[in-house]
Amino acid sequence: MEKVSVKVCLGTTCFVMGSANLQELIDIVPAKYGDKVDVSGVPCLGLCSVDWEFSKAPYVKVNNEVIKEATVEKVLSEIDKQLAK
């Protein structure tokens, strides 16, 4: 099975809108999923330029699924879905 890739946007808009709160994923994910999931911060996913009102930040990508208004709970839920495939 391929690793699930989690990319947390750390661009200015996402950071201000809450991605700083998602940094706890760095501790939670390895403890919960071991080496099945890879979490990383990325400088910018470029998604707020598509959704220009910024109302949906912060963004996280879990594999190819974009999570808008991301929270730790939403990200963990999507990881579970991806691992169940």
The first five atom37 places (N, CA, C, CB, O) and aatype in JSON, in Angstrom:
{
  "aatype": [12, 6, 11, 19, 15, 19, 11, 19, 4, 10, 7, 16, 16, 4, 13, 19, 12, 7, 15, 0, 2, 10, 5, 6, 10, 9, 3, 9, 19, 14, 0, 11, 18, 7, 3, 11, 19, 3, 19, 15, 7, 19, 14, 4, 10, 7, 10, 4, 15, 19, 3, 17, 6, 13, 15, 11, 0, 14, 18, 19, 11, 19, 2, 2, 6, 19, 9, 11, 6, 0, 16, 19, 6, 11, 19, 10, 15, 6, 9, 3, 11, 5, 10, 0, 11],
  "atom_mask": [
    [1, 1, 1, 1, 1],
    [1, 1, 1, 1, 1],
    [1, 1, 1, 1, 1],
    [1, 1, 1, 1, 1],
    [1, 1, 1, 1, 1],
    [1, 1, 1, 1, 1],
    [1, 1, 1, 1, 1],
    [1, 1, 1, 1, 1],
    [1, 1, 1, 1, 1],
    [1, 1, 1, 1, 1],
    [1, 1, 1, 0, 1],
    [1, 1, 1, 1, 1],
    [1, 1, 1, 1, 1],
    [1, 1, 1, 1, 1],
    [1, 1, 1, 1, 1],
    [1, 1, 1, 1, 1],
    [1, 1, 1, 1, 1],
    [1, 1, 1, 0, 1],
    [1, 1, 1, 1, 1],
    [1, 1, 1, 1, 1],
    [1, 1, 1, 1, 1],
    [1, 1, 1, 1, 1],
    [1, 1, 1, 1, 1],
    [1, 1, 1, 1, 1],
    [1, 1, 1, 1, 1],
    [1, 1, 1, 1, 1],
    [1, 1, 1, 1, 1],
    [1, 1, 1, 1, 1],
    [1, 1, 1, 1, 1],
    [1, 1, 1, 1, 1],
    [1, 1, 1, 1, 1],
    [1, 1, 1, 1, 1],
    [1, 1, 1, 1, 1],
    [1, 1, 1, 0, 1],
    [1, 1, 1, 1, 1],
    [1, 1, 1, 1, 1],
    [1, 1, 1, 1, 1],
    [1, 1, 1, 1, 1],
    [1, 1, 1, 1, 1],
    [1, 1, 1, 1, 1],
    [1, 1, 1, 0, 1],
    [1, 1, 1, 1, 1],
    [1, 1, 1, 1, 1],
    [1, 1, 1, 1, 1],
    [1, 1, 1, 1, 1],
    [1, 1, 1, 0, 1],
    [1, 1, 1, 1, 1],
    [1, 1, 1, 1, 1],
    [1, 1, 1, 1, 1],
    [1, 1, 1, 1, 1],
    [1, 1, 1, 1, 1],
    [1, 1, 1, 1, 1],
    [1, 1, 1, 1, 1],
    [1, 1, 1, 1, 1],
    [1, 1, 1, 1, 1],
    [1, 1, 1, 1, 1],
    [1, 1, 1, 1, 1],
    [1, 1, 1, 1, 1],
    [1, 1, 1, 1, 1],
    [1, 1, 1, 1, 1],
    [1, 1, 1, 1, 1],
    [1, 1, 1, 1, 1],
    [1, 1, 1, 1, 1],
    [1, 1, 1, 1, 1],
    [1, 1, 1, 1, 1],
    [1, 1, 1, 1, 1],
    [1, 1, 1, 1, 1],
    [1, 1, 1, 1, 1],
    [1, 1, 1, 1, 1],
    [1, 1, 1, 1, 1],
    [1, 1, 1, 1, 1],
    [1, 1, 1, 1, 1],
    [1, 1, 1, 1, 1],
    [1, 1, 1, 1, 1],
    [1, 1, 1, 1, 1],
    [1, 1, 1, 1, 1],
    [1, 1, 1, 1, 1],
    [1, 1, 1, 1, 1],
    [1, 1, 1, 1, 1],
    [1, 1, 1, 1, 1],
    [1, 1, 1, 1, 1],
    [1, 1, 1, 1, 1],
    [1, 1, 1, 1, 1],
    [1, 1, 1, 1, 1],
    [1, 1, 1, 1, 1]
  ],
  "atom_positions": [
    [[0.84, -1.18, 0.0], [0.0, 0.0, 0.0], [0.88, 1.25, 0.0], [-0.95, 0.0, 1.22], [1.88, 1.32, 0.72]],
    [[0.5, 2.23, -0.82], [1.25, 3.48, -0.87], [1.0, 4.31, 0.37], [0.88, 4.27, -2.12], [-0.07, 4.24, 0.98]],
    [[2.0, 5.09, 0.74], [1.83, 6.01, 1.86], [0.81, 7.07, 1.5], [3.18, 6.65, 2.24], [0.7, 7.49, 0.35]],
    [[0.06, 7.51, 2.5], [-0.83, 8.64, 2.32], [0.0, 9.9, 2.52], [-2.05, 8.58, 3.33], [0.74, 10.02, 3.49]],
    [[-0.13, 10.83, 1.58], [0.61, 12.08, 1.64], [-0.29, 13.19, 2.17], [1.18, 12.45, 0.25], [-1.38, 13.42, 1.64]],
    [[0.17, 13.88, 3.2], [-0.57, 15.01, 3.77], [0.3, 16.25, 3.63], [-0.96, 14.74, 5.28], [1.42, 16.3, 4.15]],
    [[-0.22, 17.23, 2.93], [0.51, 18.49, 2.73], [-0.29, 19.63, 3.34], [0.79, 18.75, 1.22], [-1.4, 19.93, 2.9]],
    [[0.3, 20.26, 4.35], [-0.34, 21.38, 5.04], [0.2, 22.67, 4.44], [-0.09, 21.32, 6.59], [1.41, 22.9, 4.45]],
    [[-0.69, 23.51, 3.93], [-0.26, 24.78, 3.36], [0.17, 25.72, 4.48], [-1.38, 25.41, 2.51], [-0.58, 25.95, 5.43]],
    [[1.37, 26.26, 4.34], [1.89, 27.21, 5.32], [2.06, 28.6, 4.7], [3.21, 26.72, 5.88], [2.79, 29.44, 5.23]],
    [[1.38, 28.83, 3.56], [1.41, 30.16, 2.95], [0.8, 31.17, 3.9], [0.0, 0.0, 0.0], [0.12, 30.8, 4.87]],
    [[1.03, 32.43, 3.64], [0.6, 33.5, 4.55], [-0.88, 33.43, 4.88], [0.92, 34.85, 3.96], [-1.26, 33.46, 6.05]],
    [[-1.73, 33.34, 3.86], [-3.17, 33.33, 4.11], [-3.57, 32.12, 4.95], [-3.95, 33.32, 2.79], [-4.3, 32.26, 5.94]],
    [[-3.11, 30.94, 4.57], [-3.47, 29.73, 5.32], [-2.92, 29.8, 6.74], [-2.95, 28.48, 4.61], [-3.6, 29.4, 7.69]],
    [[-1.7, 30.29, 6.87], [-1.1, 30.36, 8.21], [-1.93, 31.27, 9.12], [0.36, 30.86, 8.13], [-2.23, 30.93, 10.26]],
    [[-2.29, 32.45, 8.59], [-3.08, 33.4, 9.37], [-4.47, 32.85, 9.67], [-3.2, 34.73, 8.61], [-5.04, 33.13, 10.73]],
    [[-5.02, 32.07, 8.74], [-6.37, 31.54, 8.9], [-6.41, 30.23, 9.7], [-7.0, 31.32, 7.54], [-7.48, 29.64, 9.86]],
    [[-5.26, 29.77, 10.2], [-5.31, 28.64, 11.1], [-4.4, 27.46, 10.84], [0.0, 0.0, 0.0], [-4.43, 26.5, 11.61]],
    [[-3.6, 27.48, 9.79], [-2.77, 26.29, 9.56], [-1.72, 26.13, 10.66], [-2.08, 26.38, 8.19], [-1.18, 25.04, 10.84]],
    [[-1.42, 27.19, 11.38], [-0.49, 27.06, 12.51], [-1.04, 26.06, 13.52], [-0.25, 28.44, 13.18], [-0.27, 25.36, 14.17]],
    [[-2.36, 26.0, 13.66], [-2.99, 25.06, 14.59], [-2.89, 23.61, 14.11], [-4.45, 25.42, 14.78], [-3.08, 22.68, 14.89]],
    [[-2.58, 23.43, 12.84], [-2.49, 22.08, 12.27], [-1.12, 21.44, 12.5], [-2.79, 22.12, 10.78], [-0.92, 20.27, 12.19]],
    [[-0.19, 22.2, 13.05], [1.15, 21.67, 13.27], [1.14, 20.5, 14.25], [2.07, 22.76, 13.8], [2.07, 19.69, 14.26]],
    [[0.09, 20.39, 15.06], [0.02, 19.24, 15.97], [-0.13, 17.93, 15.21], [-1.14, 19.41, 16.95], [0.08, 16.85, 15.78]],
    [[-0.48, 18.0, 13.92], [-0.55, 16.78, 13.11], [0.81, 16.09, 13.04], [-1.05, 17.12, 11.69], [0.88, 14.87, 12.89]],
    [[1.87, 16.87, 13.14], [3.22, 16.32, 13.06], [3.47, 15.34, 14.2], [4.27, 17.44, 13.09], [4.23, 14.39, 14.04]],
    [[2.82, 15.56, 15.34], [2.95, 14.64, 16.47], [1.88, 13.55, 16.45], [2.86, 15.41, 17.79], [2.17, 12.38, 16.74]],
    [[0.66, 13.93, 16.1], [-0.48, 13.0, 16.15], [-0.37, 11.91, 15.1], [-1.78, 13.76, 15.96], [-0.55, 10.73, 15.4]],
    [[-0.08, 12.29, 13.86], [-0.12, 11.34, 12.74], [0.86, 10.19, 12.91], [0.17, 12.06, 11.44], [0.44, 9.04, 12.77]],
    [[2.15, 10.42, 13.19], [3.05, 9.27, 13.36], [2.63, 8.36, 14.51], [4.47, 9.76, 13.58], [2.77, 7.14, 14.42]],
    [[2.13, 8.94, 15.59], [1.71, 8.13, 16.73], [0.5, 7.27, 16.38], [1.38, 9.03, 17.94], [0.39, 6.14, 16.84]],
    [[-0.4, 7.81, 15.56], [-1.63, 7.09, 15.23], [-1.47, 6.13, 14.05], [-2.73, 8.08, 14.92], [-2.03, 5.03, 14.05]],
    [[-0.7, 6.54, 13.03], [-0.64, 5.77, 11.78], [0.73, 5.16, 11.48], [-1.05, 6.64, 10.64], [0.87, 4.43, 10.5]],
    [[1.72, 5.45, 12.28], [3.06, 4.92, 12.01], [3.61, 5.47, 10.71], [0.0, 0.0, 0.0], [3.48, 6.66, 10.42]],
    [[4.22, 4.59, 9.93], [4.85, 5.05, 8.68], [3.91, 4.95, 7.47], [6.1, 4.24, 8.4], [4.38, 5.01, 6.34]],
    [[2.6, 4.8, 7.69], [1.63, 4.73, 6.59], [1.3, 6.11, 6.03], [0.36, 4.05, 7.05], [0.74, 6.22, 4.93]],
    [[1.65, 7.16, 6.78], [1.27, 8.52, 6.4], [2.48, 9.44, 6.51], [0.11, 9.05, 7.28], [3.23, 9.38, 7.48]],
    [[2.67, 10.28, 5.5], [3.75, 11.25, 5.48], [3.14, 12.65, 5.57], [4.63, 11.09, 4.19], [2.36, 13.04, 4.7]],
    [[3.5, 13.4, 6.61], [2.98, 14.77, 6.8], [4.09, 15.76, 6.55], [2.39, 14.95, 8.22], [5.21, 15.6, 7.04]],
    [[3.78, 16.8, 5.78], [4.77, 17.86, 5.57], [4.07, 19.2, 5.4], [5.65, 17.54, 4.35], [2.92, 19.28, 4.96]],
    [[4.78, 20.24, 5.74], [4.31, 21.59, 5.48], [4.86, 22.03, 4.13], [0.0, 0.0, 0.0], [6.01, 21.72, 3.8]],
    [[4.07, 22.75, 3.37], [4.53, 23.24, 2.07], [4.37, 24.77, 2.06], [3.72, 22.58, 0.89], [3.45, 25.3, 2.69]],
    [[5.26, 25.47, 1.35], [5.21, 26.93, 1.35], [3.86, 27.49, 0.87], [6.31, 27.47, 0.48], [3.38, 28.49, 1.4]],
    [[3.27, 26.85, -0.13], [1.96, 27.32, -0.62], [1.39, 26.27, -1.57], [2.09, 28.69, -1.34], [2.1, 25.75, -2.43]],
    [[0.12, 25.96, -1.41], [-0.55, 25.04, -2.33], [-1.18, 25.79, -3.5], [-1.62, 24.23, -1.58], [-1.65, 25.16, -4.45]],
    [[-1.21, 27.12, -3.44], [-1.75, 27.92, -4.53], [-3.27, 27.87, -4.63], [0.0, 0.0, 0.0], [-3.82, 28.25, -5.66]],
    [[-3.94, 27.4, -3.6], [-5.38, 27.21, -3.7], [-6.18, 28.48, -3.4], [-5.81, 26.13, -2.75], [-7.3, 28.62, -3.89]],
    [[-5.63, 29.4, -2.63], [-6.39, 30.61, -2.34], [-6.46, 31.52, -3.56], [-5.78, 31.36, -1.16], [-7.3, 32.41, -3.61]],
    [[-5.58, 31.32, -4.55], [-5.68, 32.11, -5.77], [-6.86, 31.62, -6.63], [-4.36, 32.03, -6.57], [-7.37, 32.36, -7.46]],
    [[-7.27, 30.37, -6.41], [-8.44, 29.83, -7.09], [-9.7, 30.21, -6.32], [-8.33, 28.28, -7.24], [-10.72, 30.57, -6.91]],
    [[-9.61, 30.12, -5.02], [-10.73, 30.43, -4.12], [-10.4, 31.78, -3.47], [-10.96, 29.28, -3.03], [-10.16, 31.85, -2.27]],
    [[-10.4, 32.82, -4.27], [-9.78, 34.09, -3.92], [-10.39, 34.83, -2.75], [-9.81, 34.96, -5.08], [-9.8, 35.8, -2.28]],
    [[-11.53, 34.42, -2.26], [-12.12, 35.12, -1.12], [-11.45, 34.76, 0.19], [-13.6, 34.82, -1.04], [-11.74, 35.37, 1.22]],
    [[-10.56, 33.79, 0.18], [-9.8, 33.36, 1.36], [-10.69, 32.77, 2.45], [-9.02, 34.52, 1.92], [-10.19, 32.4, 3.52]],
    [[-11.96, 32.67, 2.2], [-12.87, 32.2, 3.25], [-12.74, 30.71, 3.52], [-14.29, 32.53, 2.87], [-13.28, 30.22, 4.51]],
    [[-12.04, 29.99, 2.67], [-11.93, 28.54, 2.83], [-10.57, 28.1, 3.37], [-12.2, 27.86, 1.52], [-10.34, 26.9, 3.53]],
    [[-9.68, 29.02, 3.64], [-8.37, 28.67, 4.2], [-8.56, 28.3, 5.67], [-7.35, 29.86, 4.05], [-9.5, 28.77, 6.3]],
    [[-7.7, 27.48, 6.22], [-6.49, 26.89, 5.65], [-6.81, 25.64, 4.82], [-5.5, 26.54, 6.75], [-7.82, 24.97, 5.01]],
    [[-5.9, 25.37, 3.89], [-6.04, 24.22, 3.01], [-5.03, 23.13, 3.37], [-5.85, 24.65, 1.55], [-3.9, 23.4, 3.78]],
    [[-5.47, 21.89, 3.19], [-4.59, 20.73, 3.35], [-4.93, 19.78, 2.21], [-4.76, 20.03, 4.78], [-6.1, 19.62, 1.86]],
    [[-3.91, 19.16, 1.63], [-4.14, 18.1, 0.63], [-3.79, 16.77, 1.25], [-3.3, 18.35, -0.66], [-2.69, 16.58, 1.79]],
    [[-4.73, 15.84, 1.18], [-4.49, 14.46, 1.6], [-4.56, 13.65, 0.32], [-5.54, 13.95, 2.71], [-5.64, 13.46, -0.25]],
    [[-3.41, 13.17, -0.12], [-3.26, 12.62, -1.47], [-3.79, 13.69, -2.43], [-4.04, 11.24, -1.65], [-3.23, 14.78, -2.46]],
    [[-4.83, 13.43, -3.21], [-5.33, 14.43, -4.14], [-6.59, 15.13, -3.65], [-5.59, 13.79, -5.47], [-7.16, 15.95, -4.37]],
    [[-7.02, 14.82, -2.44], [-8.23, 15.44, -1.89], [-7.88, 16.74, -1.18], [-8.95, 14.48, -0.91], [-7.04, 16.76, -0.28]],
    [[-8.53, 17.82, -1.6], [-8.31, 19.12, -0.97], [-9.3, 19.28, 0.18], [-8.45, 20.29, -2.0], [-10.5, 19.08, 0.0]],
    [[-8.79, 19.64, 1.34], [-9.64, 19.9, 2.49], [-9.65, 21.41, 2.72], [-9.14, 19.13, 3.78], [-8.61, 22.02, 2.98]],
    [[-10.83, 22.0, 2.61], [-10.99, 23.44, 2.85], [-11.33, 23.64, 4.31], [-12.1, 24.06, 1.92], [-11.89, 22.75, 4.96]],
    [[-10.99, 24.81, 4.84], [-11.24, 25.12, 6.25], [-10.78, 23.94, 7.12], [-12.75, 25.42, 6.5], [-11.5, 23.46, 7.99]],
    [[-9.56, 23.52, 6.85], [-9.01, 22.31, 7.48], [-8.89, 22.44, 8.98], [-7.66, 21.98, 6.88], [-8.49, 23.47, 9.52]],
    [[-9.25, 21.34, 9.64], [-9.04, 21.19, 11.07], [-8.33, 19.85, 11.27], [-10.4, 21.25, 11.89], [-8.29, 19.03, 10.35]],
    [[-7.78, 19.65, 12.43], [-7.12, 18.38, 12.73], [-8.12, 17.23, 12.53], [-6.56, 18.37, 14.18], [-7.77, 16.21, 11.95]],
    [[-9.35, 17.41, 13.0], [-10.37, 16.37, 12.89], [-10.69, 16.05, 11.43], [-11.64, 16.79, 13.62], [-10.81, 14.88, 11.06]],
    [[-10.84, 17.08, 10.59], [-11.14, 16.85, 9.16], [-9.99, 16.11, 8.48], [-11.39, 18.19, 8.44], [-10.22, 15.21, 7.67]],
    [[-8.77, 16.48, 8.82], [-7.6, 15.84, 8.19], [-7.51, 14.38, 8.62], [-6.3, 16.59, 8.57], [-7.29, 13.51, 7.78]],
    [[-7.68, 14.1, 9.9], [-7.62, 12.72, 10.37], [-8.73, 11.88, 9.75], [-7.72, 12.67, 11.9], [-8.51, 10.71, 9.42]],
    [[-9.9, 12.46, 9.58], [-11.02, 11.75, 8.95], [-10.68, 11.39, 7.5], [-12.3, 12.6, 8.99], [-10.97, 10.28, 7.06]],
    [[-10.08, 12.31, 6.78], [-9.71, 12.05, 5.39], [-8.59, 11.02, 5.31], [-9.28, 13.34, 4.69], [-8.59, 10.18, 4.41]],
    [[-7.64, 11.06, 6.22], [-6.59, 10.04, 6.25], [-7.21, 8.67, 6.43], [-5.57, 10.33, 7.39], [-6.83, 7.73, 5.74]],
    [[-8.16, 8.56, 7.36], [-8.85, 7.28, 7.57], [-9.52, 6.8, 6.29], [-9.89, 7.41, 8.7], [-9.44, 5.61, 5.96]],
    [[-10.18, 7.71, 5.56], [-10.83, 7.34, 4.3], [-9.81, 6.84, 3.29], [-11.59, 8.54, 3.71], [-10.03, 5.83, 2.62]],
    [[-8.7, 7.55, 3.19], [-7.66, 7.17, 2.21], [-7.05, 5.8, 2.55], [-6.55, 8.25, 2.16], [-6.77, 5.0, 1.66]],
    [[-6.85, 5.55, 3.83], [-6.27, 4.26, 4.23], [-7.25, 3.11, 4.05], [-5.83, 4.32, 5.69], [-6.83, 1.96, 3.91]],
    [[-8.54, 3.41, 4.04], [-9.55, 2.36, 3.88], [-9.73, 1.93, 2.43], [-10.88, 2.84, 4.42], [-10.37, 0.92, 2.15]],
    [[-9.16, 2.69, 1.5], [-9.3, 2.36, 0.06], [-8.56, 1.09, -0.28], [-8.79, 3.5, -0.81], [-8.57, 0.66, -1.44]]
  ]
}
